[in-house]
Amino acid sequence: MRKFEVKFDGNVCKGCELCRIYCPKGIIAMSTHINDRGYTPAEVTQMDLCTGCKSCAVMCPDGAISIWEVTQ
């Protein structure tokens, strides 16, 4: 089974929620902390369910999301 890692740049994310809306697995939520710009950034809640589809990264207007396959 392929595994993926998703990283949100919490200081770039403006909390627009597009990534959350377009995630087909519904594993993205908004954080409870506030970043340096005054926004609540997105985060992945269940990394093991990520399929690496990159829908979140494609929809992010700020380029705050990086996704890569984890090799073991």
N, C-alpha and C positions, 0 to 999 in steps of 0.2 A: 504494500500500500504506500502510495506517495504521500509525503508530508511537506507542508509549506509553512513558512514563517512570514508573518505580516508585521511590518513596523510602521507606526504612525509617527511622524515628526510632530510631537505635541506642541511645539512652539510655532509651527507653521499652520497647523489646523485651525480653522476659524469656526468649527462646529456647525457647518452648513447641513450636515446629516445626509448628504447625497450618497455617501458610501453606505450608510446604514440602510437607506431606502432600497438601494440596488443590490445589496448582498443577497444572493439567492438562498443562502443557508441561514440568514438571520442571525449571524454571530457577531455583529458589530453593534456596540452600544455607545452612548455618550458617557464620558467619564464624569466623576463627581468632583474632580479638582479643576481649578481654573488655571489656564496657562498664562504666560507672561503678557499676552495681548488681551487678556480678559475674557477668553472664550473657554468653553468646556470641550476639549478635544475628544475625538472618537478613539475607541479601543476595541480590540477583539476579545470576546468573552470566552470563546471555546476554540482555541487555535487548532486543536486536533480535528475539528470538523471542516476546516478550510480546504477547499478543493483546488486552490490556486487559479481560479478563473480570471482573476484580476479585474472584475467588474468594479470593485471599489476604487482601484487605482485609476481606471479609465475615467470614472465619473468625477474624481477629485479635481476641482478647478485650481487647486494650489500645489498639486504635485507633492502632497504630504505623505503619500503611501508608497512603501516599497514592499515587494513580495518576491520571495525566492524559494526554490525547492531545497529542502533539507536533505543532504546526503549523509548516509551513515556508513 
